[in-house]
Amino acid sequence: MPFDQALRFASIWLASTSFIGLALGADLPEWLAALTGTALIVALLLNRGGKAVERLTTVTSISNTGWNLLAIIGFLGFWVDMLWVSGELLPAGIHFLMILMIIKLFNLKLRRDYLHLYAISLVTILASGSLTTDLWYLHIFLLYLLAGVWTLLLFQLTKDPEETGNLTMLVIRRPRLSASASHVTPQLFWLANGLALVTFGLTLVIFFTIPRVSTGFYQKSLGGNIRTSGFSETVNLGEIGPIKRDPSVVMRVELPDSSRHEVGRIYLRGVAFDQYDGKAWTNRLNDRRAVSEDATGMFVLRGSRSPAPPRLGETVRQNILLEPLDTPVLFAAPFIERVSGKFPSVQSDLTGSVYLPFPSSSRIEYSVLSRSNPVLPADRGSEPSLYPESFTRHFLQIPARSERIAVLAEEITHAQHTTYDKANAIQSFLTHNFQYSLDAPLTEQDQPLEEFLFTRKTGYCEHYATAMVMMLRTIGIPARLVTGFLATEWNEYGNYYVVRQQDAHAWVEVHLPHSGWITMDPTPPSIESVGSGFSAWHALGRMMDTIRLQWSRFFVQYSAADQLAVVRELKAGGTSARNKALDSMSALFTPFMAMFGGITEYTSKGTIQSLAELLILSLISLAVLLWLGIKRPWVKGMICQKTAHDEQLIVQLYERMISHLARKGISKPVATPPLEFVRLTRERWRDAGSAVGSITELYCRTRFGQISPTREELSLAEDHFRYLMALDKR
């Protein structure tokens, strides 16, 4: 490929990678994304050339004035977009940037036009980097880096005076230029890729010397937080249902001191509600107070303000990576005792819910120590206790229309005597006599809870939790509704829970006289069950999610404190830093090793699906190996390198022959063709005519006929040259 065509291709490649990064990271309008993508494809087709392309270019060509007019129209559109359409500076600026890219793609005439396109591409890739912290950006950045090295290298190789006005008309005026000097050779190909590799290595060095910030400037303005429901101070009945169809990941939870088999599923508590008006829940105990921070940077909750004894349950440690949500709630297993993270402050309300001062616009990682309340033996055999009025006002509140519910609750619990047994009876009744379904339009009913209990007898978690709380309150047992997430999806490659939007859940907290608040869940399991057996795609998805977690931990979340810690460890001797680096690399590649190591475990189950998937994987691997054995692409590359080397030898031999003849007084005029020079040589030096003709013929066949010389022909040409050197001109 000629240098000028390669430069244009590399420039379009550079613009394409930056556009792809922006399209994945920003919410571009569909018409603008389609228009920019089409412009890039058309620009690539135009770069291929051909008669059809030349005719199309001639018919659709636009003058410089026309392009300038389009740029002015785009600038006016930027102001319209900012003032009336987007309403913000950054989205309007990004849209205008795409318009400028489209205009410049079809206006690459002067070298400064290429520089303008490079500047647009640089701003675009920086914008896409500020809009995301996902793992896919690494691939886009590597492609952009490779394209940038090629572009700068080709831009320098095609450097020439600007008088020609068009890079497609450039002619390299260097004496003794070989045939391959104006084309991309294998040597140049590997040189450029090697430079890209070295550049990437330098980028990694810079990465570990400059700490990251938690979010980008663009992110805070554009607002990419995941939309959630059920975590505000007021929640309408049925509000959680729609988000339970969304598989988006909201957090990942590690349990450092225990495994999934020890814990089972885990409830991640969010917000508790005390008041119900028949259609909506409200948190009247939402007065937040600042949580005190101890000397180690740990925020310590001093316990519940309800009449509960000291907590005696087991502790659960969690490391949580929370995605940017539109709520300031910090989720964790009940009940939080200590929380630590890079937070300016932490707040807590009277129900034990924990908050940040404002929602975070980027991923946050924090550690939590939780302690649950076990059911004490005293509550398994005692009668219900009396509670103070300030407590019952919140947790025994009942809406006016609840007579039928009270009768039902009495029927269910009339044979039970203790508070705990009555709560268990109501939970068992709801779990075994109702069905779980997301297709329950109860929010449109005047009395949705009565409709659920006595007519439809189907619903989802909010209906079950609300029904249980109301029935408990009608028989004098304090209870409240809690919203959060129920983690059940275990990632065996990273040893953590993956929590999604569809895991949003509502359950009940019942207050027992001696044990305090305990968790109870009346919601039956969903009819839709997750398919058992090994699935290669599911396993690959969990493995990639583990890699994304490690990427966020070791790269995205790398901060100034981490940088300082590395510097201190290096000063102390480097052993700890080296071990941490090895641990990080090991953690990054652990999913791959775990996946390969788990194949035997899955195949031992003897499922047909496992065998079929492994057979398909083996056949694909065998096909790839056969293709490599037949095609042998590395051999083709070696042949290309050998051919280019042989061509250079004959060109060098011809140039040495011309220099030798010039010393003998037979100079070759610049405008004289090679074969005409052979005729002139024979007239002035008959004895040298045969050798000069043989070397010139091989040179012309290689140089203009694109026929590579053989080893025998090169050896014969070298013999002719030695014969010519031995001749004396008479």
N, C-alpha and C positions, 0 to 999 in steps of 0.2 A: 504494500500500500504506500503510495507517495506521501511525503511528509505533509504537504498542504491538506490532503484529504484526511490523513490521520489526525492532524491538529483539529480540523473541524469536527471529526468524530469524537475525539477526546473531550472537546469543549461541550458538545451536546450531551455526552455521557456525564460530565460534571454537573451540568444543569439538571439532568434527569434524576441523579441520585439526591440532589438537594430538594428537588420537588417531591420525590417519593417520601423523603423524611418529613417534609412539611405536611404532606397529605395524610400521613399516618398519625402525626402528632397534633395537628390542628383540625378544627371542624370547618374545612373549606366548603363553600357552596358547591353543589353538585355540578352546576353549569361551568363554574370556573375550573374545577378539577378536570372535568371532561375536556374543556377547551385547551387547557395547558398540556394535558396528556396527548391530545391529538396534534398539537403544534410540535411537540417533541418527536412524535412518530413521523410526521411529515418532514421535519428537518432531517431526520436520519435517512429517509427515502431520497430526499433531494441530494444528500451527500453521496449517495451511491452513483449518481450520474446516469448517463444513458440518453439516447435520443428522445425518448418519451419525456424524461425529466427536463431536458433542455427545452422542448417545445412548451411544456407546462410553465417553466420558469419565464419564458419569453412572453407568454400570454398573460400571466398573473403578476408580472413584475410591478413593483411600486417604487416611485421615486423617493429620494431622500426627504423631499418636502412632504410627501404623503405619510412617511413614517413619523416625521416630527409632528404632523397634525394628529396622528393617532396617539402619540405620547401626551400631547396637550389634552386631548379628550379624556384619556385615562386619568390625568391629574385632576381634571374637573370632576370626574367620577369618584375620585378618592374623597373629595370634600363632600360630595353628595352622600357617599357611603358613611362617612364619619358622622355627619350631622343628622341624617334622617334614616339610614338603613341599619347599619350596625350600631351606631350610637356611641362607639368607642374608637380610640385612636389606633390601638394595636391591630384589631381585626381589619380595619380599613387599610392600614399600612401593609399588612400581609397580602390583601387582595390586590392592592396597587403594585406590589412587588411581582406578583404573578403576571400582571398585564405587561409590565416592563420586560419580563423574561420572554414572553411571547413575541413582543415587538423586536427584541434584540436577536432572537433566534433566526429571524428572516432578514436581518440587516447586518450580517457579518461580512463587511467589506474591508474596512481598514483595521489595522492592528488595535487601535483604541476601542473598536467595537468588541473585540474579543476580551479586552481588559474590562469593559463595562459588564459583559456577561459573567466574567469571573467574580466581579464585585457583587453582582446580584446573587450569584450562587452561594457565595460566602455568607452573606446576610441571611439567606434562606436556610442554610444548614445550621447556622447559629440559632435562628429562631426555632427550628425543629428541635434542637438540643435543649432549648429552654422550656419547651412545652412538654417534654416527656422524660421519664427516668426508666423506661422499660428496656428490657434486654434487646429488643429488636433494633434499637438505635445503634448498637455496636456494629451490626452488619452494615447498616447504612453508612456509618462513619468510615468503616474500612473501605467500602466501595468508593466513597468520596475521596478518601485519602489516596487510593490507587489512581483514581481519575485525575486528581490534582497533580500527582508526580508526573504522570504521562503528559498532562497539558502543559505544565511549566517546561518540561524537557523539550517537547516539540515546538513550543512557542519560541524557545531560544534557538533551536536548530533552524527554524525558518526565518530567523531574524535577517532582515534585508532592508535597504532604504525604502522609504514609504512612497517614492515617486510612482511606483507601479499602481498604487491605489487599491489593489485587490490581491488578497493572499492567494487566490486561485491562479494568479498569473505570475507568481514568483518564479524566478530562475536563479539558481545558485551559480554564481560566477566565480568558481574556484578552479585553478588549473589542475590538471591531472585528477579529476574527480572520477572515482570508480562508479560502476553502474549501480551498485547497491547503496551509494552514499546518499541518494535522494529518496530511499525507500526504508521502511521499517524492517530491519534485519533481525535474525534471531539473537544476535549479540545485543542489539539495542533493546529488544524485548526483555531479555533476562536482566539487563542493566537497569531498566526502568523499574521492573518488579523488585529487584534487589534494593533499589533506593527506597521504594515504598515500604519494604520490610524494615529497613533501618529507620525510616521516619516513624513507623509505628512503634519501634522500640524506644525512640526518643520521646514519643508521646506518652508511653507508659512511665518513663522517668519523670516527665513533667507532671503526670497524674499524681504521683506519690510525693511531689514537692509542693503542689498547690492544693490546699484542702477544698472540698466541695462545700457548697451551701445547701441548705435543706430544700430550697425550691428556686425556681427561676423567676425573673422579672415578668416574663410573659405569662407564666402559670397563674400568678396572683391576680392578674387582670382578666384573663379569659375564664377562669373558674371551671376546672374540670372535675369537681368533686362528684362522687357517686351519690345519686339521689336515694335517700332512704326514707322510711316511714316508721312511725311508732316510737320515736325517741324525742318528741317534743313534750311540752307541758300538757298538751291536750291531744288525745288520740281518738278518732272516731272509730266505732266498732266496724270492723271490716277493712280497715286501712292497711293492715299488714298483708292481706291476701294478694293484691296485685304484684307486690315485689317478690312473692314466693315463686314466681315464674322466671325470675331473672337469675342466670347462673354466674353472674359477675362475682369475682373474688373480692371480699371485703377485708379479710384478715387471715393471718396464719399464726397458729398458736403452738409453741413448743412447751413441752413439759420436762424440764431438765432432770427432775428427781424421780420421775415415774414414766412408765410406758403406757401405750394405749390399752393394753390388756389389763393393766392394773386400774385404770380409770374408767374405761368404757367410753360412753359419750359424755360430753362435758357441756354444762350450761354456762353461757357467757352473759352475765347479767348486765343490763343496760339501765333502764329507768323503771321505777315502781310508781303505781298510781293508787290513790286512795278513794277518790270520789267518782261515782257513776250516776249519770242522770237518765239512764234508759237507752241512750244512743252513743254516748261518748264518755271516755275516761279522762279525768283531770288529776293532776298532781298539785294538791293544795299545800304540800309540805316542800315547796320548791325554793325556800329561802336558802341560798347557798352561802357557805362560809369558807374562808381560805383554810386550806389544810396546812398545818405546821410542817416545817422542813427541818430535819435533824442535821447534825454536822457532816454526815456522809452524803448529803444530797438526796436522802430518801424522804418522801412525803408520807407522814404517819397519820392514819385515821385513828382517833381516840376511842373508837367503838360506837355502837348504836346508842341513841338517846331514848330508845324505847325501854320499857321495864323488862329487860332481859338479863339473865345472869352472864357471867364471864364465859367466853367461848372456850369450848373444850374439844372441838373437832380437829380432825387432821388438817395440816396445812398443805396447800397446793401452790407450787411455784410455777409461774408462766412467763415465758418471753413472747411478746405479742408484736407482730408487725402489722400495723393498721393502715389500710389504704386511705387516701383522702376522702372523707365523708362530709356530708352537709350537716353533721351534728357534732357538738363538742363533747359528747359522751365518751368516756373511756370504759371499754368493755373488759370484763374479767369474770372469773369464777366467783360465786358468792362465798363469803363476803370479804371485800377488800380490807386488808389491814395496813399494807404498805405498798406504795407504788413509787417507782423511780424511772426517770427518763429526762431527756433534755427539754424540760418544760420551764417556762418562766414562773408559773404558779399552777396549783391544782385546787379545785373547789369540790365541796361535798354538800349535799342537801340532807334533810332530816330522815330520809329513807335509806341512806347509805349509798346512793348513786354518786358517781364521781365524774367530774367534768373538767375540761380545759376552759380557759377564759373565752376562747372562740374556736370555731372549727379550723382544723389544720388544712392547708392547701397542698400538702405533700405527705408522703408516707412518713409515719412516725413509728419508732420502736420503743417499747417500754417493758419493764419487768414488774410483776405483781406477786405479792404474797397474800394468798386468800386462805380463809379458815371457815369451814362450814359448821353449822350447828347440828350436832347429832341429836337424835331423839333420846332423851334421858329416861331411865326406868321409872322415874317419878311420874312422868306424863303418860305412862301406859296403864296406870292403875288409879289415878286420882280423878276427882270430879272437876268440872270446869270451875275456874277461879273468877273472881270479880276483878274488873279493870277500872282504872280511873276514868272519869268522864272525858278528860282531854285526849285519852287514847281511843275510847270507843267512838268519839265524835268523828274520827277519821276512818276507822277500820271496821265499824259496824253500821256505817251509813247505808241506807237502802232507798232506792227511788220509790215514789208513791205507788206505782203499778207493779206490785210484786206478790199479790195474794196467792196466785196459783203456784208460784215458785216456792213460797213458804210451805204450802201444803205438801208439795212434792218432796221437799227436804225433810219434813217430819216423817213422811212415809218411809223414806230411805233409811233414816237414822233412829227410828223409834226403838229398835232392839239393841242399840249401842249405848254405852254408858260414859265412856271417857271421850275427851275432846279428840284425841288422836284416832280412836276407832271410828268416830263419826266422820272425820275428814277422810279416812280411808274408805269408808262405805260410799260416800259421795263420789270420790275419785273412781272407785271400781264401777259404780253405776254408769258413769259417763263413758268410761273406757270400753265397756262390754256391750252397751246397748245402743251406741251411736256409730255412725260411719264418718270417716274423714273424707272431705272433698273440698276442692278449691272452687267448684262450680256451685256456689250457694249464694245467690243474690239476696242476702238478708238485709243489706244496708238500705234497701228501698222500703222495708216494712216499717210500720208505725211502732210495733213492738218486736224488734228483731230477736230478742232473747226468748220470749214466749214462742215465737214462730219456730225457733231452733229446737226448743225443748219438747214441744207438744205437737208440732206438725211435720216439719221436714226431717228432724232428727239426723241431719247431716250438716257439716260445716267444717271449719278449720280452727286452728289453735285459739284464736281470739274468742270464738264462741264458746269453746269448752272451758277456757280459763275464766271467762266472765260468768258463765253459768255456775261454776263451782264456787267462785267468790260470793256470788249472790246467795246461793243456797246455804253456804256456811254462815254468812252474816244473819240470815233469817233465824238461825237456831242459836245465835249468840256467840259464834266463834269468830274472832278477828281474822281477817284475811285481806290480801291485796293482790292486784294483778301486776305482773312484771313482764316487760318486753326485753328481748335481747336476741341471742342466736343460740341454736343448739348444734354443736359441732359433732359430726358423725363421720366425716370423710377423712380417713387417715392416709397420709402419704408415707409409705414404708421406706422410700428412698431417702427422705430427709428427716423422718421421725417427727412429724408435726401434723396438726390438724389443719385442713384447708376449709375455711368458712366462707360460704357464698351468700349472696342476697337471698337465694331460695331457702337458706337455713334460718331466716328470720323466724322468731318463735315467741309465743306468749305462754306463760305458765303462772302458777299460783304460789304465793308464800303465805303459809298458815302460821299464826302465832300460838305456841303452846306455853302454858304457864311457867314451866321450868326450863324448857329447851330454847325458847325464843322463836325466832323466825326460821321455819324449815321449808324446803322446796318440795312441792308436789306438782305433778303434771298429769291432768286428766285426759289429754289428747291421745286418741288411739293412733297406732301406726298407720301410715298411708297405704292405700291399696296398691299403689305403684311401687314395686320393689326393684331394687337395683339388681341387674343380672349378675349371677354368680359365675365363677370361672375366670380364667385368665384372659384378658383382652390386651392385645399388643398395643392398640391405640390408647387405651386408658393408661396402661403402664408408661407409654411414652409421654403422655400428657402429664402424669405425676412426676416423671423424671425431669421434664422441662420446667415444671413449676418449681422443683427443687433448685434447679440451676438459676432460675429467676430470683429465688430467695437469696441464694449465695451472692448473686450479682448485686442485689440491693444492699446486702450487708457489708460486703467487702469493697464495693466500688461506689455506689450511690451515696451511702451513708458515711463515707469516709470524710472526717471533719478535721478541723484544726487541732482538736484534742488528740485524735488518733495520730495525726502527723507528729505532734510533740512527743507522744508516747514512743513512736518508732525511733525518733531522733535520740531520745534518752536511752533506749535499749541498745542502739548502735554505739553510743558513747560508752555504755557499760560493758561492752564486749561483743555484742552482736549475736550471741548464742540464742537469747530469747527471741530476738527479731527473726533470726533464721528459722527457728522452730515455728514461730507464728506464721511465717510465709509458707512453710511446708504444710502446716495445718490448713491454711487457707486454700492452697492448691488441692490438697487432699479432699477437702470438703467440696470443692467445685467439681471434682471428678468422681466423687463417691457415688452419685446416682448411676453413672455408667457402669461402674463395677458392681453395684448392687443389682442392676438390671440383668447383667450377664450372669451373675451368681445366682439369681433367682429363677433362671430358666429351668434348672433341674427340679427345683421345688414345685414349680407350676406343672411341669410335664409329669411329675410323679402322681398327680391327681388323676391322670388317665382320661381327661376329657377329650372328646373328639375335637372340640373347638381349639384346644391348645395344640393338638397334633397338627391340625390343618394350618393354623397360623405359623407354626414353626416350619412346616413343610414349604409353605409359600415363601417364607423368609429364606430358607435354604436354597430354593430354586432361583430366587432373585440373585442371591449371592453367587451361585454357580454360573448364572447367565453373565453377570458382570465379569467374573474371572475368565470365562470363555471369550468374551468380547475383547478383553485386554490381551489375551493370548493370541487372538487372531489378528486384531488391528495393530497391536504393539505401537501405540502412539509415541512412546519414547524413542523407538527406532526411527520413526518418521522425523522426529526432531533432530536426531543425530545425523540423518541423511541431509536434512536442510542445512545444518551447520557445515557438514562436509562439502556440500555443493557450493555454498557461499565462499568457503575457504578456497576451493579450486578456482572459482571465478576471479577472486582477488589475485591468485597467483599468476594467471595468464594476463590480467590487466597490468600487474607490476612488471612482468616480463616484457610486455609490449612497450611500456614506458621506458624501461632500461634500454631497449633496443633503439628507441627514438633518440634518447640521450647519447648513446654511443655513436649513432650516425651523425648527430649534430657535431660531435667532437671531430669526426672525420670530414666535416665540411658539407654534409648533406643535411640541411635543416628542413623541418617540415613546417610549411606555412600553416597558419591557424585555420584558414578556410579550405585547405586541401583535404579531400576525403582520404581515408586509409588506402583504398585500392589505387587511387590516382598517385599517391605517394610511392607505392610499390613500383609503378611504371617509371616514375622519375628516378628512383633509386637504380633500377636496372639500366637505365640510359647512362647514368653517371658512374656506376660501379657494378659491372656485369657479374663479377664473381660473387657478390653479396645478394644478388637478386633472388636466388632460390631460397636461401635462409629467411630473408625478409618477407618473401611471399608466403612461405609456410607459416611463420609466426603471425603475420597479419591476417591470414585466412582464419586461423584458429581464434584470434582475438575478435574478429568481426562476427563469427558464428556464435561466440559466447556473449559478446556485448550486445549485439542487435538481434540475433536469432534466438536468444534465451535457451541455447543448447549447452549444457554443461560439458566440459572436456573430460575425457577419461584419463586415467593415470598414464596409460601408454602415450596418449597424445601430449600430455604435459611433459613427459620424459623426452619425447622426440623434439618438442619445441625447445626444451633446455639444451639438447644436443645441438640444434641449429644455432642457438644463441652463442654457445661456446665456440662453434665453428666460425661464427661471425666475429667474435672477439679475437680469434687467432689469425684472421685474414689481415693482410696489409694492403692498403689501397695503393694501386699503381696508377 
